[in-house]
Amino acid sequence: MEKIYFIGINGIGMSGLAKIMKCKGYDVKGADICSNYVTEELLSMGITVYNEHDEENVKGADFVIASTAIKETNPEYAYAKKNGIKILKRGELLAKLLNRETGIAIAGTHGKTTTSSMLSAVMLKKDPTIVVGGILPEIKSNARPGKSEYFIAEADESDNSFLFMNPEYSVITNIDADHLDVHGNLENIKKSFIEFILHTQKESIICMDSKNLMDAISKLPEGKSVTKYSIKDENADIYAKNIRIVDRKTVFEVYVNKELKGEFSLNIPGEHNIQNSLPVIYLALKFGLNKDEIQEALNQFKGSKRRYDVLYDQELENGYGSKTKRVRIVDDYAHHPTEIKATLKAIKSVDNSRLVAIFQPHRYSRVHFLLDEFKDAFVDVDKVILLPIYAAGEKNEFNVSSEILKEHINHANVELMNEWKDIKRYVTRVKKDSTYIFMGAGDISTLAHEIAEELEGMSDENF
């Protein structure tokens, strides 16, 4: 039995691959200094997880898998390199698995986790293998081995690892300026996505509503065609129209090549999620599911963990005997200005209560490069609370801070709160209908869960 060792095994991408390889019969081990919600599942599968990096852990391994976040100075990485153990990037291993199957790779600066999760949920009847960047409630995991030829995976552009892939089908949701510490500029990102399209064997399905993406495909070689989807342009191959909100659901009609395929609805709000659903519906129809099967799955789909994840939603006594005060806690991964703006606009479309965004900026480099783009990211909220920047292992080489970010945000009500206890006190003492959305890619999710649990444990009189 071949032995595979994962450095940083608790990462959302790494843990998914570890599970798949364990199910394929490999002896899987790994280490991570941080435990999280995936650690328990790994342990329950018989995967050894060390809580510190030590070269002793790697001895006897046939392969080592490392993400780009792992430095060559890591003792396990250094040992593997010194002793000739084959080292693969996480993206390389994922590509090797996907390229053997009917691979469907979902890429894009934003929306790829939701889109890949939605496609996975809809395609469950086809028994696909799944590796996505979030916890999918339908399988209670970020990965599952399937017995069919279909392999659905999230494709990561942050380090260009998606260029190891040669999928049969690809979906690109959009292109935006991000990970500029790696790519340098937007034009380089566009070039990477063009190459990704050229790696696709059968069909690339791209969103016409992304200006940067449309600019990129204009540079494709002659003879390379793509399938386009849109909620704005009826000339698209896949198009949504008659969009409306009915009982907090988003309802719309889907046309493929001008032919009506039916009316569909989503329980997750926002135009961006209609966009995300169009390639899902198109591919599901292509792979043999009927309209009713697709709609049934969409009805059940509530998003993946940390994507519009409602942790608490209750009406509470206001102290005068009538239930008029509604408190809602939402956890969301959005950390790029474009994601933040789309998410907040979506919530406002179905929720007219007071909206407070509690935002933890992610990485000094991202705040530095996108500082101006944060200007109008919070226009749809009543109040913004900023936490200190979550470093994610970076050094502050850019001399940025949440104080500087505050000055760039175009909003009359922005407040800095450095301590979690202050945010807890602020939320739990609310006196009016309010929705609190906790946003960021750092540890802010833990804070959101702690506050939701605290609210659950409080009686109405405490408010």
Steps between C-alpha positions, in 0.01 A plus 500: 500500500650832391537766767403863439584783736315836495677807638224731625236225488224700671475752218169487313665393174755267655252320726269427207778330308613311809151353535487399133841332516406315819188368327717388208695276736809705576659528844441869575664712767563870544574786733354840574566737787136614494208268573159588358163351405650258244751345741242281673378357169857419393564322828172308475613367162817356652727776370785590736520876563803638686467841666856609429737483203790263562722314255436178695138513379603474134735202526377208290273713277494424127351839405468836672221743410551869580299811429666818377462639852767255620850646494810298410627574851219287646682208669279236335540655156875539549532135609303373200709706258830398659408130495362484148135446594280610210325830581180602324309825527143464618381619158714239323341213691149635443572534127637144477174368644268724298679456167431123505122550515224708345641799680289810563714782639341814642721811496461873556620769737164491680219248521691181422429338837127573481480393135698178548298421814171564320603281206610226741166513684302486176715219357487271806263261320782441249737394785790737419831534675504842667782724625386853585624791708224498759294265712200386297204423731366234264807284560610662831850529357717672244568177312344167405620212283254407225454192286407677176731662247412853615757693703394846623773723640571858588788639294732743682642796311672654803828317432424392140466140615189468283734492201594141592143407405375379164127474575244386248272782613581826674295783644640850557283726713699824467845659505600771745820648641607282793809315622705779346790403727527191278372617160631855504214654301158433351639431152702207632188358663314525169783316324476217753127462440552498122748216547250318724237523225753362250560204735127414493438200275132533406317811617570815700195674641565863589303789648437783254415736785866523605667778301850374580409149391353622172815702438710191565312273258535761226864392495427130450651345187273482197295182499478464879137561595331528838143466627375822661247556777343822625221663697537823298553411134233297320752414228677267742483124437354460851283781629279579800202734470182597686699511826291576808480445876210282620471412871873572553590269210660616177295374204613515136465336158793332328552499123762295315557602139173700517303195616319519834624223729268587788452719802741452789535647849775543760487529877826698509458865399682719252551551128845345531341172613268500197815535294660214693198277437493539120802281416381252766158464337656483153750227591246300701268494197793402278589212733148358493313646799151633433356835603312363802808321637705818466237716668460254787873519568503881471213518750713311751817699433569755773857580399826362632638570845602865544311612187192689619493261796213598735609403853219664697163643400236564767233740610541611859281665759554875509415528868140606442353159420501520119746321273626787290877471520676270254869418529691322227865384492649418158849360439660565161843443347491816282825694534559655155317833441305357205383203708407724792294734284314215325425320828367810675287597200356147499405516868334838454284354220325265745556661841391855584619501860795702629815347348837509676816368330769378740806467278841349565736609219710212369872531425703821496579448131131479401409812697795685348431406138121542519477796736316725254255222408377482859366855463145402398494140621272571796241735348209265580555481877392725784823458695849357446711356782865438410725253678881501477645350182536120511861446390471138377871462561603817314726770635370856474742610231242742355444715810121458481251468783128495570533866601622582148227283347238685708602828339452353151152358559231734372251462784378732773491233771824301523636394838821322599474225761820320592361262760254215443344567840397849384330359192323237710376767737383718210304223326340345809371837622314578177164673546352481149454270199852433377694269271870464580719357225849389604728520196855389434728206424679495837379384840197731512276197441590384851377831639172471305439150637584607857251787483230278344549247780490776759171631358354148505582474868352834599139546604288772338525704819876539447441709192 
